[in-house]
Amino acid sequence: MTRLPPRSPGNGAAAPGADAGAAPLATARAAPAVSKIPQVTLLFWGTKIIATTLGETGGDLVAQTMKVGYATSSIIFIALFLASLTAQVRADRLHPGLYWTVILATSMAGTTMSDFMNRTLGFGYPLGAAILFSLLLLLFAAWWRSGHTFDITRPVAFRGELLYWTAILLSNTLGTSLGDFLSDSSGLGYAGGAALIWSLLAVIAVAWYSRRVPTTLLFWAAFVLTRPLGATLGDLLTKPTAKGGLAYGTAGASTILLGALVLLVSHGYRRQTRTAAR
């Protein structure tokens, strides 16, 4: 958390020889003046679902269709995540394209890391999901002990932003395991798994508008759940019709989803421009 500089004795004047502008400047650097997170609206959640679905199909395109493999694909996507994250934390304001690039990178990395854990290492979906859920809880505990705010709509310091993005990476990896479990192991199938998650998200939406549950808790619950929704929707788009899918394939589905994501991000830029002009 940002600490205010100590006041000097007496009437509050600066100590002799001190730079009067140094403390405010240090404070400004420690805590950005504006939030770099988009407003949490229906546009935000729609873009999140498209991005995480693209993360599922794009991750499978590289790892499976292009036969790069889960381990190598994970390294590639983690490198993309770190590069885009570096640009995001160094930015001084919201850039929708940059923000959603980091989200997409975490989704693709989450897809391949989850598949590497559950398939290559043989953990299986239930155990893999349990491990990732435990790691996410530990991260939230460390976040709480750090004193940094969970309210992502407020400007945050550097460490708070890193905690936020680490939680997103873990939640997207966890969501992949949950989505694959619902689609492949639960007996619900792709459409059934998606329907279950939509139902849970509807409950969260009702609680959100009722304002009886802390919105920060609801935000993270919805954020985790939209990832398995993306996983099940991705499977629905890519799998053959014999398995209950729509048979677009990883390449076809990724192309469609990328186009939709570009349109939504462009709309976000236009909305940001209109808001700034008021």
Backbone as JSON, one array per atom type, in Angstrom:
{
  "sequence": "MTRLPPRSPGNGAAAPGADAGAAPLATARAAPAVSKIPQVTLLFWGTKIIATTLGETGGDLVAQTMKVGYATSSIIFIALFLASLTAQVRADRLHPGLYWTVILATSMAGTTMSDFMNRTLGFGYPLGAAILFSLLLLLFAAWWRSGHTFDITRPVAFRGELLYWTAILLSNTLGTSLGDFLSDSSGLGYAGGAALIWSLLAVIAVAWYSRRVPTTLLFWAAFVLTRPLGATLGDLLTKPTAKGGLAYGTAGASTILLGALVLLVSHGYRRQTRTAAR",
  "N": [[0.84, -1.19, 0.0], [0.41, 2.32, -0.64], [2.35, 4.64, 1.11], [1.9, 7.67, 2.82], [4.1, 10.49, 2.85], [5.93, 11.45, 5.8], [4.83, 14.23, 7.77], [6.36, 17.36, 8.38], [7.4, 18.96, 11.49], [5.51, 21.51, 13.19], [4.08, 24.0, 11.2], [3.69, 22.39, 9.03], [5.4, 22.83, 6.93], [7.86, 22.08, 4.44], [10.89, 20.29, 5.12], [14.07, 21.96, 5.46], [15.84, 22.33, 2.44], [14.54, 20.23, 1.26], [12.92, 18.73, -1.55], [10.0, 20.01, -2.6], [8.24, 18.92, -4.41], [8.88, 16.27, -4.6], [7.8, 14.21, -2.93], [4.94, 14.11, -3.6], [5.31, 13.32, -6.27], [6.55, 10.81, -6.03], [4.49, 9.44, -4.76], [2.56, 9.5, -6.78], [3.76, 7.91, -8.67], [3.77, 5.49, -7.37], [1.07, 4.85, -7.05], [-1.14, 4.64, -9.58], [-2.98, 7.24, -11.25], [-5.33, 6.64, -12.5], [-7.53, 3.86, -13.08], [-6.44, 0.9, -14.73], [-8.05, -1.01, -15.65], [-10.81, -2.2, -17.53], [-14.21, -0.91, -17.36], [-16.5, -2.84, -15.45], [-18.83, -4.14, -17.11], [-21.61, -5.3, -19.15], [-20.39, -5.41, -21.64], [-17.74, -5.87, -20.9], [-17.91, -8.51, -19.81], [-18.89, -9.92, -22.0], [-16.75, -9.62, -23.8], [-14.79, -10.91, -22.3], [-15.72, -13.58, -22.28], [-15.57, -14.22, -25.03], [-12.8, -13.88, -25.41], [-11.72, -15.84, -23.68], [-12.8, -18.14, -24.77], [-11.59, -18.08, -27.28], [-9.02, -18.38, -26.32], [-9.12, -21.06, -25.56], [-9.63, -22.43, -28.04], [-7.53, -21.42, -29.58], [-5.29, -22.21, -28.09], [-5.54, -25.01, -28.3], [-5.29, -25.2, -31.06], [-2.58, -24.58, -31.55], [-1.21, -26.41, -29.83], [-2.36, -28.98, -30.36], [-3.52, -29.26, -33.06], [-1.48, -28.11, -34.67], [0.48, -29.61, -33.65], [2.47, -28.89, -31.78], [2.7, -29.46, -29.14], [1.93, -29.75, -25.61], [3.72, -28.87, -23.57], [5.72, -27.27, -24.89], [4.03, -25.42, -26.12], [2.94, -24.2, -23.86], [5.2, -22.87, -22.86], [5.61, -21.03, -24.93], [3.23, -19.51, -24.79], [3.33, -18.55, -22.17], [5.55, -16.91, -22.38], [4.49, -15.01, -24.15], [2.51, -14.01, -22.47], [4.1, -12.84, -20.4], [5.46, -10.88, -21.85], [3.36, -9.21, -22.8], [2.24, -8.56, -20.35], [4.28, -7.06, -19.17], [4.19, -4.76, -20.76], [1.62, -3.93, -20.08], [1.72, -3.35, -17.26], [3.49, -1.26, -17.31], [2.15, 0.69, -18.61], [0.38, 3.84, -18.43], [-2.28, 4.27, -18.39], [-5.56, 3.01, -19.29], [-5.48, 0.72, -21.92], [-7.46, -0.78, -24.05], [-6.94, -2.78, -26.06], [-4.42, -3.77, -25.3], [-4.94, -4.66, -22.68], [-6.79, -6.76, -23.17], [-5.23, -8.39, -24.71], [-3.42, -9.4, -22.83], [-5.24, -10.84, -21.26], [-6.09, -12.73, -23.17], [-3.66, -14.05, -23.59], [-3.25, -15.22, -21.06], [-5.37, -16.98, -21.11], [-4.79, -18.73, -23.25], [-2.34, -19.76, -22.35], [-3.29, -20.88, -19.98], [-4.93, -22.89, -21.01], [-3.1, -24.7, -22.3], [-1.33, -25.27, -20.18], [-3.04, -26.47, -18.32], [-3.86, -28.73, -19.8], [-1.38, -29.96, -20.06], [-0.79, -30.62, -17.39], [-3.0, -32.31, -16.75], [-3.22, -34.22, -18.77], [-0.66, -34.91, -20.02], [1.02, -35.18, -17.73], [-0.69, -36.72, -16.3], [-2.43, -36.13, -14.16], [-5.2, -35.85, -14.26], [-8.55, -34.5, -14.61], [-10.17, -33.91, -12.2], [-8.25, -33.96, -10.01], [-6.33, -32.2, -11.0], [-7.84, -29.82, -11.15], [-8.39, -29.49, -8.42], [-5.83, -29.03, -7.35], [-5.14, -26.61, -8.64], [-7.19, -24.96, -7.71], [-6.57, -24.87, -5.0], [-4.1, -23.54, -5.12], [-4.98, -21.09, -6.07], [-6.54, -20.2, -3.93], [-4.53, -19.95, -1.98], [-3.07, -17.89, -3.14], [-4.95, -15.79, -3.0], [-5.08, -15.58, -0.24], [-2.47, -14.7, 0.35], [-2.6, -12.3, -1.01], [-4.54, -10.94, 0.46], [-3.2, -10.71, 2.93], [-1.18, -9.04, 2.15], [-2.23, -6.5, 2.12], [-3.02, -5.07, -0.08], [-5.6, -3.75, -2.18], [-8.58, -5.59, -3.04], [-10.37, -4.56, -4.74], [-10.76, -4.17, -7.95], [-11.52, -2.06, -9.51], [-10.38, 0.22, -8.65], [-7.45, 2.35, -8.79], [-4.32, 0.68, -8.58], [-1.27, -0.25, -6.86], [2.02, -1.28, -8.02], [2.68, -3.93, -7.05], [0.15, -4.83, -6.32], [-1.06, -4.95, -8.83], [0.41, -6.98, -10.04], [-0.37, -9.14, -8.43], [-3.06, -9.26, -9.13], [-2.91, -10.04, -11.88], [-1.6, -12.47, -11.68], [-3.52, -13.93, -10.31], [-5.47, -14.0, -12.29], [-4.19, -15.55, -14.27], [-3.97, -18.02, -12.9], [-6.71, -18.5, -12.39], [-7.74, -18.77, -14.97], [-6.38, -21.04, -15.81], [-7.34, -22.9, -13.95], [-10.05, -22.76, -14.67], [-9.99, -23.95, -17.18], [-9.45, -26.64, -16.56], [-11.79, -27.23, -15.08], [-13.74, -26.8, -17.05], [-13.06, -28.76, -18.97], [-13.47, -31.01, -17.42], [-16.27, -30.89, -16.99], [-17.17, -31.12, -19.62], [-16.05, -33.53, -20.63], [-15.9, -35.53, -18.63], [-17.99, -35.44, -16.79], [-20.39, -36.24, -17.8], [-22.24, -34.47, -18.73], [-21.74, -33.34, -21.2], [-20.85, -31.08, -23.95], [-22.76, -29.01, -24.49], [-24.41, -29.33, -22.24], [-22.62, -28.84, -20.12], [-21.99, -26.15, -20.63], [-24.54, -25.04, -20.27], [-24.95, -25.48, -17.53], [-22.97, -23.82, -16.39], [-23.82, -21.34, -17.36], [-26.16, -21.12, -15.88], [-25.16, -20.9, -13.25], [-23.78, -18.5, -13.53], [-25.94, -16.82, -13.97], [-27.13, -16.83, -11.45], [-25.12, -15.49, -10.03], [-25.26, -13.02, -11.31], [-27.79, -12.11, -10.49], [-27.31, -11.88, -7.75], [-25.38, -9.91, -7.87], [-26.76, -7.6, -8.77], [-28.56, -7.37, -6.72], [-27.05, -6.51, -4.66], [-26.4, -7.62, -2.18], [-24.33, -9.24, -1.66], [-20.8, -9.05, -1.39], [-19.36, -7.26, -4.03], [-16.8, -7.65, -5.01], [-16.18, -10.32, -4.36], [-18.12, -11.6, -5.93], [-17.27, -10.8, -8.44], [-14.8, -12.21, -8.79], [-15.72, -14.83, -8.62], [-17.36, -14.96, -10.88], [-15.41, -14.43, -12.77], [-13.76, -16.69, -12.65], [-15.63, -18.65, -13.43], [-16.35, -17.93, -16.04], [-14.25, -18.85, -17.5], [-14.3, -21.81, -17.64], [-16.67, -21.79, -19.02], [-15.87, -20.69, -21.45], [-14.16, -22.76, -22.18], [-15.93, -24.95, -22.56], [-17.59, -23.9, -24.55], [-15.69, -23.55, -26.54], [-15.0, -26.24, -27.05], [-17.48, -27.06, -27.97], [-17.62, -25.64, -30.38], [-15.46, -26.66, -31.85], [-15.28, -29.5, -31.83], [-16.09, -32.62, -33.55], [-19.28, -33.37, -35.14], [-20.19, -35.86, -34.45], [-19.4, -36.13, -31.85], [-20.94, -34.33, -30.57], [-20.29, -31.72, -31.18], [-19.84, -28.67, -33.2], [-18.16, -28.82, -35.3], [-16.36, -26.92, -36.46], [-13.67, -26.93, -36.21], [-10.34, -26.27, -34.88], [-8.93, -24.21, -36.2], [-10.89, -22.91, -37.82], [-12.8, -22.11, -35.86], [-11.19, -20.48, -34.23], [-10.58, -18.4, -35.99], [-13.1, -17.21, -36.4], [-13.72, -16.4, -33.77], [-11.59, -14.67, -33.21], [-12.14, -12.58, -34.96], [-14.56, -11.67, -33.83], [-13.59, -10.85, -31.33], [-11.87, -8.73, -32.03], [-13.76, -6.89, -32.99], [-15.23, -6.34, -30.63], [-13.24, -5.27, -28.95], [-12.57, -3.02, -30.44], [-14.95, -1.63, -30.22], [-14.77, -1.08, -27.51], [-12.62, 0.76, -27.49], [-13.84, 2.89, -28.89], [-15.86, 3.52, -27.11], [-14.35, 4.33, -24.9], [-13.17, 6.63, -25.97], [-15.42, 8.28, -26.38], [-16.24, 8.63, -23.74], [-14.03, 10.04, -22.68], [-14.28, 12.38, -24.05], [-16.38, 13.73, -22.93]],
  "CA": [[0.0, 0.0, 0.0], [1.17, 3.54, -0.71], [2.45, 5.35, 2.37], [2.08, 9.1, 2.7], [5.34, 10.93, 3.48], [5.7, 12.09, 7.1], [4.77, 15.68, 7.78], [7.36, 17.99, 9.23], [6.8, 19.59, 12.65], [5.08, 22.9, 13.08], [2.97, 24.34, 10.31], [3.6, 21.46, 7.91], [6.29, 23.21, 5.86], [8.85, 21.06, 4.12], [12.17, 20.45, 5.79], [15.02, 22.74, 4.67], [16.57, 21.59, 1.41], [13.74, 19.16, 0.66], [12.21, 19.04, -2.79], [8.57, 20.0, -2.24], [7.46, 18.11, -5.35], [9.37, 14.9, -4.69], [6.88, 13.26, -2.29], [3.77, 13.85, -4.45], [5.7, 12.59, -7.47], [6.76, 9.42, -5.65], [3.18, 8.86, -4.52], [1.88, 9.33, -8.06], [4.34, 6.75, -9.35], [3.42, 4.26, -6.65], [-0.34, 4.55, -7.24], [-1.6, 5.32, -10.78], [-4.12, 8.14, -11.04], [-6.53, 6.04, -13.08], [-7.51, 2.41, -13.16], [-6.11, 0.37, -16.06], [-8.99, -2.12, -15.85], [-12.06, -1.72, -18.12], [-15.4, -0.95, -16.51], [-17.12, -4.17, -15.42], [-20.17, -4.03, -17.68], [-21.93, -6.43, -20.04], [-19.35, -5.44, -22.68], [-16.57, -6.53, -20.29], [-18.12, -9.95, -19.69], [-18.97, -10.47, -23.35], [-15.39, -9.69, -24.33], [-14.09, -11.93, -21.52], [-16.14, -14.91, -22.75], [-14.99, -14.42, -26.36], [-11.35, -14.03, -25.27], [-11.38, -17.13, -23.07], [-13.12, -19.18, -25.75], [-10.48, -18.05, -28.24], [-7.87, -18.98, -25.65], [-9.29, -22.52, -25.63], [-9.45, -22.92, -29.41], [-6.18, -21.05, -30.02], [-4.34, -23.1, -27.42], [-5.65, -26.34, -28.93], [-4.78, -25.08, -32.43], [-1.12, -24.66, -31.52], [-0.72, -27.61, -29.14], [-2.85, -30.22, -30.93], [-3.63, -29.26, -34.52], [-0.15, -27.85, -35.23], [1.34, -30.64, -33.04], [3.6, -28.29, -31.07], [2.76, -30.12, -27.84], [1.46, -28.94, -24.5], [4.82, -28.24, -22.83], [6.29, -26.21, -25.71], [3.0, -24.39, -26.28], [2.86, -23.47, -22.59], [6.35, -21.96, -22.81], [5.34, -19.95, -25.88], [2.15, -18.63, -24.31], [3.79, -17.86, -20.96], [6.41, -15.83, -22.87], [3.58, -13.98, -24.65], [1.89, -13.42, -21.29], [5.06, -11.99, -19.71], [5.74, -9.71, -22.69], [2.2, -8.32, -22.78], [2.08, -8.08, -18.98], [5.26, -6.0, -18.97], [3.65, -3.55, -21.38], [0.42, -3.54, -19.33], [2.05, -2.73, -15.98], [4.22, -0.01, -17.57], [1.22, 1.68, -19.18], [-0.1, 4.8, -17.43], [-3.73, 4.36, -18.51], [-6.18, 1.83, -19.9], [-5.43, 0.45, -23.36], [-8.28, -2.0, -24.18], [-6.28, -3.83, -26.85], [-3.35, -4.35, -24.49], [-5.55, -5.4, -21.58], [-7.39, -8.02, -23.63], [-4.14, -9.25, -25.16], [-2.93, -10.12, -21.64], [-6.28, -11.82, -20.92], [-6.01, -13.81, -24.16], [-2.43, -14.82, -23.33], [-3.48, -16.08, -19.89], [-6.32, -18.04, -21.49], [-4.09, -19.74, -24.06], [-1.4, -20.42, -21.45], [-4.08, -21.71, -19.08], [-5.38, -24.07, -21.75], [-2.03, -25.67, -22.52], [-0.8, -25.71, -18.88], [-4.0, -27.41, -17.76], [-3.77, -29.98, -20.56], [-0.09, -30.6, -19.73], [-0.96, -31.22, -16.06], [-4.03, -33.34, -16.66], [-3.07, -35.27, -19.78], [0.72, -35.37, -20.14], [1.49, -35.64, -16.41], [-1.63, -37.73, -15.83], [-3.15, -35.78, -12.94], [-6.64, -35.99, -14.44], [-9.26, -33.23, -14.41], [-10.54, -33.58, -10.8], [-7.08, -33.64, -9.2], [-5.74, -30.97, -11.53], [-8.67, -28.69, -10.72], [-8.22, -29.33, -6.97], [-4.52, -28.41, -7.13], [-5.2, -25.21, -9.09], [-8.08, -24.24, -6.8], [-5.81, -24.66, -3.77], [-3.12, -22.5, -5.41], [-5.68, -19.81, -6.18], [-6.89, -19.8, -2.57], [-3.3, -19.5, -1.34], [-2.74, -16.58, -3.69], [-5.86, -14.81, -2.42], [-4.68, -15.38, 1.16], [-1.28, -13.84, 0.32], [-3.07, -10.98, -1.46], [-5.21, -10.31, 1.61], [-2.19, -10.36, 3.92], [-0.33, -7.96, 1.63], [-2.87, -5.22, 2.35], [-3.45, -4.46, -1.33], [-7.05, -3.84, -2.34], [-9.18, -6.54, -3.98], [-11.27, -3.8, -5.6], [-9.99, -3.96, -9.17], [-11.95, -0.84, -10.2], [-9.57, 1.32, -8.13], [-6.04, 2.29, -9.16], [-3.55, -0.17, -7.67], [0.18, -0.15, -6.96], [2.67, -2.28, -8.87], [2.53, -5.27, -6.5], [-1.26, -5.18, -6.42], [-1.35, -5.3, -10.21], [0.99, -8.3, -10.28], [-1.25, -10.11, -7.77], [-4.26, -9.33, -9.96], [-2.67, -10.81, -13.1], [-1.3, -13.85, -11.29], [-4.81, -14.55, -10.02], [-6.14, -14.25, -13.56], [-3.54, -16.7, -14.9], [-4.38, -19.23, -12.18], [-8.14, -18.74, -12.55], [-7.97, -19.26, -16.32], [-5.89, -22.43, -15.85], [-8.34, -23.66, -13.2], [-11.27, -22.81, -15.47], [-9.81, -24.93, -18.25], [-9.64, -27.97, -15.97], [-13.21, -27.39, -14.76], [-14.49, -26.93, -18.29], [-12.8, -30.08, -19.56], [-14.14, -32.0, -16.57], [-17.7, -30.84, -17.27], [-17.44, -31.56, -20.99], [-15.57, -34.87, -20.96], [-15.96, -36.53, -17.56], [-19.16, -35.33, -15.92], [-21.57, -36.8, -18.46], [-23.13, -33.39, -19.19], [-21.46, -32.99, -22.58], [-20.45, -29.7, -24.18], [-23.91, -28.12, -24.3], [-24.86, -29.43, -20.85], [-21.66, -28.13, -19.28], [-22.19, -24.71, -20.84], [-25.81, -24.66, -19.66], [-24.75, -25.43, -16.07], [-22.2, -22.63, -16.04], [-24.71, -20.19, -17.58], [-27.08, -21.06, -14.74], [-24.42, -20.37, -12.11], [-23.51, -17.08, -13.81], [-27.19, -16.1, -13.78], [-27.27, -16.64, -10.0], [-24.17, -14.44, -9.66], [-25.79, -11.75, -11.82], [-28.88, -11.69, -9.6], [-26.69, -11.43, -6.51], [-24.67, -8.65, -8.16], [-27.71, -6.48, -8.82], [-29.24, -7.25, -5.42], [-26.07, -5.82, -3.79], [-26.39, -8.22, -0.85], [-23.08, -9.98, -1.56], [-19.7, -8.18, -1.83], [-19.17, -7.33, -5.47], [-15.47, -8.19, -5.32], [-16.32, -11.78, -4.31], [-18.89, -12.01, -7.09], [-16.42, -10.6, -9.63], [-13.85, -13.3, -8.96], [-16.49, -16.05, -8.89], [-17.75, -14.9, -12.29], [-14.2, -14.49, -13.6], [-13.36, -18.09, -12.72], [-16.64, -19.45, -14.13], [-16.39, -17.64, -17.47], [-13.21, -19.63, -18.19], [-14.84, -23.09, -18.09], [-17.68, -21.53, -20.06], [-15.12, -20.59, -22.69], [-13.65, -24.1, -22.54], [-17.02, -25.77, -23.09], [-18.0, -23.3, -25.83], [-14.64, -23.88, -27.5], [-15.19, -27.64, -27.44], [-18.71, -27.13, -28.76], [-17.35, -25.12, -31.71], [-14.39, -27.36, -32.57], [-15.39, -30.96, -31.89], [-16.94, -33.12, -34.64], [-20.7, -33.51, -34.82], [-20.39, -37.18, -33.81], [-19.15, -35.96, -30.42], [-21.81, -33.27, -30.07], [-19.76, -30.4, -31.51], [-20.29, -28.03, -34.43], [-17.2, -29.24, -36.32], [-15.64, -25.84, -37.13], [-12.24, -27.16, -36.09], [-9.64, -25.25, -34.1], [-8.57, -23.08, -37.06], [-12.1, -22.17, -38.18], [-13.37, -21.48, -34.68], [-10.29, -19.41, -33.78], [-10.74, -17.27, -36.91], [-14.38, -16.56, -36.09], [-13.63, -15.78, -32.45], [-10.66, -13.54, -33.3], [-12.89, -11.48, -35.58], [-15.49, -11.15, -32.83], [-12.82, -10.15, -30.3], [-11.42, -7.45, -32.6], [-14.92, -5.99, -33.02], [-15.57, -5.93, -29.27], [-12.18, -4.39, -28.45], [-12.73, -1.76, -31.16], [-16.05, -0.94, -29.57], [-14.24, -0.58, -26.24], [-11.86, 1.97, -27.77], [-14.78, 3.96, -29.21], [-16.54, 3.9, -25.87], [-13.39, 5.08, -24.09], [-13.01, 7.94, -26.59], [-16.62, 9.07, -26.1], [-16.23, 8.98, -22.32], [-13.01, 11.05, -22.46], [-14.68, 13.63, -24.7], [-17.44, 14.38, -22.17]],
  "C": [[0.88, 1.25, 0.0], [1.17, 4.24, 0.63], [2.65, 6.83, 2.11], [3.36, 9.52, 3.39], [5.05, 11.6, 4.81], [5.72, 13.6, 6.99], [5.82, 16.22, 8.72], [6.68, 18.68, 10.39], [6.33, 20.99, 12.33], [3.93, 23.05, 12.13], [2.91, 23.46, 9.08], [4.51, 21.84, 6.76], [7.33, 22.13, 5.63], [10.15, 21.35, 4.84], [13.13, 21.22, 4.89], [15.76, 21.85, 3.68], [15.76, 20.5, 0.75], [13.09, 19.64, -0.61], [10.73, 18.9, -2.54], [7.77, 19.12, -3.17], [7.84, 16.66, -5.36], [8.38, 13.9, -4.11], [5.63, 13.03, -3.11], [4.11, 13.06, -5.69], [5.89, 11.12, -7.17], [5.44, 8.72, -5.41], [2.45, 8.59, -5.82], [2.42, 8.13, -8.8], [3.92, 5.45, -8.69], [1.98, 3.86, -6.88], [-0.86, 5.31, -8.45], [-2.84, 6.15, -10.5], [-5.41, 7.55, -11.56], [-6.39, 4.52, -13.07], [-7.2, 1.98, -14.59], [-6.96, -0.85, -16.39], [-10.27, -1.56, -16.48], [-13.21, -1.75, -17.11], [-16.05, -2.33, -16.61], [-18.58, -4.03, -15.82], [-20.46, -5.28, -18.5], [-20.91, -6.55, -21.16], [-18.1, -6.15, -22.15], [-16.76, -8.04, -20.29], [-18.26, -10.61, -21.05], [-17.6, -10.64, -23.97], [-14.59, -10.77, -23.61], [-14.44, -13.34, -22.02], [-15.54, -15.21, -24.12], [-13.49, -14.67, -26.25], [-10.97, -15.38, -24.69], [-11.75, -18.3, -23.98], [-12.05, -19.25, -26.82], [-9.22, -18.63, -27.62], [-7.92, -20.5, -25.69], [-9.0, -23.04, -27.03], [-8.05, -22.6, -29.93], [-5.11, -21.93, -29.38], [-4.35, -24.49, -28.03], [-5.11, -26.32, -30.36], [-3.27, -25.26, -32.45], [-0.65, -26.01, -30.96], [-1.1, -28.9, -29.86], [-2.83, -30.23, -32.46], [-2.27, -29.06, -35.19], [0.91, -28.78, -34.62], [2.6, -30.06, -32.39], [3.79, -28.96, -29.72], [2.4, -29.17, -26.72], [2.59, -28.2, -23.79], [5.4, -27.06, -23.61], [5.29, -25.07, -25.9], [2.87, -23.55, -25.01], [3.99, -22.47, -22.47], [6.12, -20.76, -23.73], [4.32, -18.97, -25.33], [2.53, -17.92, -23.02], [4.71, -16.7, -21.35], [5.56, -14.68, -23.41], [2.9, -13.26, -23.49], [2.85, -12.44, -20.6], [5.37, -10.73, -20.52], [4.58, -8.71, -22.65], [1.96, -7.76, -21.39], [3.06, -6.95, -18.68], [4.76, -4.69, -19.56], [2.45, -3.02, -20.6], [0.79, -2.81, -18.03], [2.83, -1.42, -16.17], [3.32, 1.07, -18.14], [0.7, 2.59, -18.07], [-1.61, 5.0, -17.5], [-4.25, 3.1, -19.18], [-5.98, 1.82, -21.41], [-6.21, -0.84, -23.58], [-7.6, -3.12, -24.96], [-5.19, -4.53, -26.07], [-3.92, -5.2, -23.36], [-6.07, -6.75, -22.06], [-6.36, -8.94, -24.27], [-3.58, -10.05, -24.0], [-3.95, -11.19, -21.23], [-6.22, -13.01, -21.87], [-4.79, -14.68, -23.92], [-2.6, -15.72, -22.11], [-4.43, -17.23, -20.22], [-5.64, -19.13, -22.29], [-3.07, -20.49, -23.2], [-2.13, -21.34, -20.48], [-4.55, -22.99, -19.74], [-4.28, -25.12, -21.85], [-1.42, -26.15, -21.2], [-1.73, -26.72, -18.23], [-3.92, -28.75, -18.47], [-2.46, -30.71, -20.26], [-0.18, -31.3, -18.38], [-1.84, -32.46, -16.11], [-3.82, -34.51, -17.62], [-1.64, -35.81, -19.84], [1.24, -35.92, -18.81], [0.54, -36.63, -15.76], [-2.36, -37.41, -14.54], [-4.65, -36.06, -13.07], [-7.34, -34.69, -14.07], [-9.62, -32.94, -12.96], [-9.35, -33.18, -9.95], [-6.42, -32.35, -9.68], [-6.51, -29.74, -11.1], [-8.5, -28.43, -9.23], [-6.89, -28.64, -6.65], [-4.56, -26.92, -7.49], [-6.09, -24.37, -8.19], [-7.36, -23.92, -5.49], [-4.77, -23.55, -3.97], [-3.77, -21.13, -5.49], [-6.09, -19.3, -4.8], [-5.66, -19.29, -1.81], [-2.89, -18.12, -1.84], [-3.64, -15.5, -3.1], [-5.52, -14.54, -0.95], [-3.46, -14.47, 1.24], [-1.66, -12.42, -0.08], [-3.71, -10.24, -0.29], [-4.19, -9.87, 2.66], [-1.3, -9.21, 3.47], [-0.91, -6.58, 1.89], [-3.31, -4.51, 1.08], [-4.94, -4.72, -1.55], [-7.45, -4.94, -3.33], [-10.09, -5.82, -4.98], [-10.53, -3.41, -6.88], [-10.44, -2.72, -9.94], [-11.16, 0.37, -9.74], [-8.15, 1.22, -8.67], [-5.25, 1.47, -8.13], [-2.06, 0.07, -7.88], [0.73, -1.32, -7.76], [2.45, -3.7, -8.35], [1.08, -5.74, -6.56], [-1.63, -5.6, -7.83], [-0.78, -6.67, -10.56], [0.15, -9.4, -9.63], [-2.51, -10.34, -8.61], [-4.02, -10.23, -11.18], [-2.27, -12.25, -12.8], [-2.58, -14.61, -10.98], [-5.57, -14.87, -11.31], [-5.53, -15.46, -14.27], [-3.96, -18.0, -14.23], [-5.86, -19.54, -12.41], [-8.46, -19.26, -13.95], [-7.47, -20.69, -16.49], [-6.87, -23.35, -15.12], [-9.61, -23.83, -14.03], [-11.18, -23.8, -16.61], [-10.04, -26.34, -17.72], [-11.11, -28.23, -15.65], [-14.04, -27.58, -16.02], [-14.3, -28.28, -18.95], [-13.47, -31.19, -18.74], [-15.64, -32.06, -16.88], [-18.02, -31.42, -18.65], [-17.16, -33.03, -21.21], [-15.86, -35.93, -19.9], [-17.25, -36.52, -16.75], [-20.4, -35.98, -16.51], [-22.52, -35.75, -18.98], [-22.94, -33.08, -20.67], [-21.15, -31.51, -22.72], [-21.6, -28.72, -23.92], [-24.39, -28.15, -22.85], [-23.94, -28.7, -19.89], [-21.81, -26.63, -19.4], [-23.47, -24.23, -20.18], [-25.69, -24.55, -18.14], [-24.02, -24.16, -15.66], [-23.03, -21.36, -16.27], [-25.67, -20.02, -16.41], [-26.39, -20.47, -13.51], [-24.11, -18.88, -12.3], [-24.78, -16.24, -13.65], [-27.45, -15.84, -12.29], [-26.35, -15.52, -9.52], [-24.68, -13.08, -10.11], [-26.92, -11.22, -10.93], [-28.31, -11.17, -8.29], [-25.97, -10.1, -6.69], [-25.63, -7.47, -8.1], [-28.5, -6.33, -7.52], [-28.37, -6.52, -4.41], [-26.08, -6.35, -2.36], [-25.11, -9.03, -0.6], [-21.97, -9.05, -2.04], [-19.4, -8.36, -3.31], [-17.8, -7.87, -5.85], [-15.48, -9.71, -5.32], [-17.05, -12.28, -5.54], [-18.08, -11.86, -8.38], [-15.51, -11.79, -9.85], [-14.56, -14.63, -9.21], [-16.89, -16.09, -10.36], [-16.54, -15.02, -13.19], [-13.73, -15.93, -13.75], [-14.33, -18.88, -13.59], [-16.69, -19.16, -15.63], [-15.29, -18.39, -18.22], [-13.7, -21.03, -18.55], [-15.97, -22.92, -19.1], [-17.0, -21.42, -21.41], [-14.59, -21.93, -23.15], [-14.75, -24.96, -23.16], [-17.53, -25.23, -24.43], [-16.97, -23.59, -26.91], [-14.75, -25.31, -27.98], [-16.43, -27.8, -28.31], [-18.46, -26.68, -30.2], [-16.42, -26.03, -32.52], [-14.61, -28.86, -32.75], [-16.3, -31.41, -33.03], [-18.39, -33.33, -34.18], [-20.99, -34.85, -34.15], [-20.18, -37.11, -32.3], [-19.97, -34.81, -29.82], [-21.32, -31.88, -30.35], [-20.32, -29.87, -32.81], [-19.3, -28.2, -35.58], [-16.55, -28.08, -37.1], [-14.13, -26.07, -37.1], [-11.57, -26.03, -35.33], [-9.3, -24.02, -34.95], [-9.8, -22.24, -37.39], [-12.71, -21.43, -37.0], [-12.51, -20.32, -34.2], [-10.42, -18.18, -34.68], [-12.01, -16.5, -36.62], [-14.29, -15.79, -34.78], [-12.68, -14.58, -32.46], [-11.35, -12.33, -33.93], [-13.86, -10.84, -34.6], [-14.76, -10.36, -31.75], [-12.33, -8.79, -30.8], [-12.57, -6.45, -32.63], [-15.26, -5.48, -31.63], [-14.51, -4.99, -28.69], [-12.26, -3.03, -29.14], [-13.87, -0.94, -30.57], [-15.62, -0.36, -28.23], [-13.43, 0.69, -26.42], [-12.79, 3.14, -28.08], [-15.5, 4.45, -27.97], [-15.61, 4.72, -24.98], [-13.2, 6.49, -24.64], [-14.21, 8.85, -26.31], [-16.63, 9.53, -24.65], [-15.22, 10.1, -22.04], [-13.41, 12.4, -23.03], [-15.74, 14.39, -23.91], [-16.88, 15.4, -21.16]]
}
